[in-house]
């Protein structure tokens, strides 16, 4: 091998070594940041906390002195314009001090409106889609109020539906609507037996709100509801399993899901009774919004 070739190879090895050393120094000076996706537990906690904040705001209105004139809101379209008429600035009822979290920003929107607006934004509602949103809002309202009334009555250890001031709106009608009272009592007993806590309640309420069937909806709109339902059902299952263990968790979760069908059946029967006894005609003048919801 000639001296020239030897010198060339030595020079090439030197250059290659210097490049490797320079690359190593550069790599050591780089700070590598890896954004790991949040764990399932973190996601569940985040969703639960968000829903609990909404529930605080909702309950602030529920237990306040707010007592609207029934005819103030004429239709679902008016209710869904974007600015709620349910202001959160009303005084608390005497004996019900409610302290809201300091970091809670309440824009005077109920849970119902939040869900409807979210669906409306995702669907980018056209005129036809807005019609579906209106129908969905009406069905949601009845389902939500039915479940909320039963849950809070159960928390007060009542055997019947009570208002926030603990009066019985249907008191004295037990013998007239025997079947309805039996179904209501059975649901109260089930909620109490399962010891449904507030976190399970807010997720279950969301699943109930997303449960109505929409015959006139497009496949895209149904897919939105299905996707939301599946996501929240997974969160509920994860929480129930963590709280109750692998032995009781799955069976309790299935019993909770059965409540969704029970609430839907109760609402449909209630609507039928309202129509049968002609109550809707009375609502036409007193509360057009309630009439519209019942007729949907």
C-alpha positions in Angstrom: 0.0 0.0 0.0 1.5 3.4 -1.0 2.2 6.1 1.5 -0.3 8.3 -0.2 -3.1 5.8 0.3 -2.1 5.2 4.0 -2.1 9.0 4.7 -5.6 9.3 3.0 -7.1 6.5 5.0 -5.7 7.9 8.3 -7.1 11.4 7.4 -10.6 9.8 6.6 -10.7 8.0 9.9 -9.8 11.2 11.7 -12.6 13.1 10.0 -15.1 10.4 10.7 -14.1 10.2 14.4 -14.4 14.0 14.7 -17.9 13.9 13.2 -19.1 11.2 15.5 -17.8 13.1 18.5 -19.4 16.3 17.4 -22.7 14.4 16.8 -22.5 12.9 20.3 -21.9 16.3 22.0 -24.9 17.8 20.0 -27.2 14.9 21.1 -26.2 15.3 24.7 -27.1 19.0 24.6 -30.6 18.3 23.3 -33.5 18.2 25.8 -35.9 15.5 24.7 -39.6 16.2 25.6 -42.1 13.4 25.2 -45.7 14.2 25.6 -47.3 11.0 26.9 -51.1 10.8 26.4 -53.0 11.2 29.7 -53.9 7.9 31.4 -57.4 6.6 31.6 -57.7 7.6 35.2 -56.7 11.2 34.4 -59.3 11.4 31.7 -62.1 10.0 33.9 -61.2 12.4 36.7 -61.2 15.4 34.3 -64.6 14.5 32.9 -66.1 13.8 36.3 -64.9 17.2 37.6 -66.2 19.1 34.6 -69.6 17.4 35.1 -69.7 18.1 38.8 -69.0 21.8 38.2 -72.0 21.9 35.8 -74.1 20.1 38.5 -73.1 22.7 41.1 -74.3 25.4 38.7 -77.5 23.5 37.8 -78.3 22.9 41.5 -77.8 26.5 42.4 -80.8 27.4 40.2 -82.7 24.3 41.3 -82.6 25.4 45.0 -82.8 29.1 44.5 -85.7 31.5 44.7 -86.0 31.5 40.9 -89.6 31.0 40.1 -90.2 31.8 36.4 -93.5 32.7 34.9 -94.5 29.7 32.8 -95.2 31.7 29.7 -91.9 33.5 29.6 -90.3 31.0 27.2 -92.6 30.5 24.3 -90.9 27.7 22.4 -87.8 25.5 22.2 -86.4 27.7 19.5 -86.4 30.6 21.9 -84.9 28.5 24.6 -82.1 27.4 22.3 -81.1 30.9 21.0 -78.0 30.7 23.1 -78.6 33.0 26.1 -80.5 31.2 28.9 -83.3 32.9 30.8 -82.3 30.9 33.8 -80.0 33.5 35.5 -77.7 32.2 38.2 -77.9 35.4 40.2 -81.0 34.6 42.3 -80.8 34.5 46.0 -80.5 31.2 47.8 -83.6 29.7 49.5 -83.5 30.2 53.2 -81.9 27.2 54.9 -80.1 26.1 51.8 -76.6 27.6 51.8 -74.8 26.5 48.7 -71.1 27.3 48.2 -69.9 27.1 44.7 -66.2 26.4 43.9 -64.2 29.6 43.4 -62.9 28.5 40.0 -66.4 27.8 38.7 -67.3 30.1 35.8 -71.1 29.8 35.3 -72.5 31.3 32.2 -76.1 30.7 33.2 -76.4 27.7 30.9 -78.1 24.5 32.0 -76.7 21.1 31.3 -79.4 20.6 28.7 -78.2 23.7 26.8 -74.6 22.7 27.0 -75.3 19.3 25.5 -77.6 20.7 22.8 -75.1 23.4 21.8 -72.3 20.9 21.6 -74.2 18.6 19.3 -75.3 21.6 17.2 -71.7 22.8 16.8 -70.4 19.4 15.8 -73.2 18.8 13.3 -72.9 22.4 11.9 -76.6 22.3 11.8 -78.4 23.2 8.6 -82.1 23.9 8.7 -83.0 20.3 8.7 -80.4 19.5 11.4 -81.8 22.3 13.5 -85.1 20.6 13.5 -83.5 17.5 14.8 -81.7 19.5 17.5 -85.1 21.0 18.6 -86.6 17.5 18.8 -83.6 16.2 20.8 -83.7 19.2 23.2 -87.4 18.5 23.9 -86.8 14.9 24.6 -83.7 15.6 26.7 -85.6 18.0 28.9 -88.2 15.5 30.0 -85.8 12.7 30.5 -83.4 14.9 32.5 -86.0 16.4 34.8 -87.5 12.9 35.5 -84.2 11.4 36.5 -83.0 14.5 38.5 -86.3 14.5 40.5 -85.9 10.9 41.5 -82.2 11.2 42.4 -82.6 14.2 44.7 -85.7 12.7 46.3 -83.7 9.5 47.0 -80.9 11.6 48.5 -83.5 13.1 50.9 -84.6 9.5 51.8 -88.1 10.1 50.4 -90.5 7.4 49.1 -92.0 9.7 46.6 -91.0 12.6 44.3 -90.4 15.9 46.2 -89.6 19.4 45.2 -86.4 21.1 46.4 -88.5 22.6 49.3 -89.6 19.1 50.1 -93.2 19.6 49.1 -94.9 16.7 47.2 -96.1 17.9 43.8 -98.1 14.7 43.3 -99.2 14.2 46.9 -102.6 12.7 47.3 -102.7 11.1 43.8 -101.2 7.7 44.8 -104.6 5.9 44.3 -105.3 7.7 41.1 -102.0 6.8 39.4 -101.1 3.6 41.2 -98.9 2.2 38.4 -96.9 5.4 38.1 -96.3 5.6 41.8 -95.2 2.0 42.0 -92.7 2.6 39.2 -91.4 5.7 40.8 -91.0 4.0 44.2 -89.2 1.1 42.6 -86.7 3.5 40.9 -86.1 5.3 44.2 -85.5 2.0 45.9 -83.1 0.9 43.2 -81.0 4.1 43.3 -80.8 3.8 47.1 -79.9 0.1 47.0 -77.1 0.7 44.5 -75.9 3.6 46.6 -75.4 5.8 43.5 -72.9 8.5 44.3 -72.8 12.0 42.7 -70.1 11.0 40.2 -72.1 8.0 39.0 -75.2 10.2 38.9 -73.8 12.9 36.6 -72.5 10.4 34.1 -75.7 8.3 34.2 -77.7 11.5 33.7 -75.6 12.3 30.6 -76.3 8.8 29.2 -80.0 9.3 29.8 -79.9 12.6 28.1 -78.2 11.1 25.1 -80.6 8.1 24.9 -83.7 9.2 23.0 -84.4 7.7 19.6 -84.5 10.1 16.7 -86.5 8.7 13.9 -86.0 11.7 11.6 -82.3 12.1 12.3 -79.6 11.5 9.7 -77.1 8.7 10.1 -74.4 11.4 10.8 -76.5 12.9 13.7 -77.1 9.4 15.1 -73.4 8.7 14.9 -72.7 11.8 17.0 -75.0 10.6 19.8 -73.7 7.1 19.6 -70.1 8.2 19.9 -70.8 10.4 22.9 -72.9 7.6 24.5 -70.1 5.0 24.0 -67.4 7.4 25.4 -69.4 8.2 28.5 -70.5 4.6 29.1 -66.8 3.6 29.1 -66.1 6.3 31.7 -69.0 5.2 33.8 -67.8 1.5 33.7 -64.3 2.5 34.6 -65.4 4.5 37.6 -68.0 1.9 38.8 -65.3 -0.8 38.5 -62.8 1.2 40.5 -65.3 2.1 43.2 -67.0 -1.3 43.6 -64.4 -3.8 42.6 -64.3 -6.5 40.0 -67.0 -8.7 41.8 -69.8 -6.1 42.2 -68.7 -3.6 39.6 -69.9 -5.2 36.3 -73.3 -6.3 37.7 -73.9 -2.8 39.2 -72.9 -1.2 36.0 -75.5 -3.3 34.1 -78.2 -2.3 36.6 -77.3 1.3 36.2 -77.7 1.0 32.4 -81.2 -0.5 33.0 -82.3 2.8 34.5 -81.9 4.4 31.1 -84.7 2.3 29.7 -86.8 2.7 32.8 -86.6 6.5 32.6 -87.6 6.5 28.9 -90.6 4.3 29.6 -91.7 6.5 32.5 -91.4 9.6 30.3 -93.4 8.0 27.4 -96.2 7.0 29.9 -96.2 10.4 31.4 -96.7 12.0 28.0 -99.5 9.6 27.3 -101.3 10.5 30.5 -100.9 14.2 29.8 -102.6 13.7 26.4 -105.2 11.3 27.8 -106.4 13.7 30.5 -106.3 16.8 28.3 -103.6 18.6 30.3 -101.9 19.7 27.1 -104.8 22.0 26.2 -104.2 23.8 29.5 -100.5 24.2 28.8 -101.3 25.8 25.4 -102.0 29.1 27.3 -100.2 28.6 30.5 -96.9 27.1 29.3 -96.4 26.8 25.5 -92.9 25.3 26.0 -94.2 22.4 28.1 -97.0 21.7 25.6 -94.3 21.6 22.8 -92.1 19.2 24.8 -95.0 16.8 25.5 -96.1 16.8 21.9 -92.6 15.9 20.5 
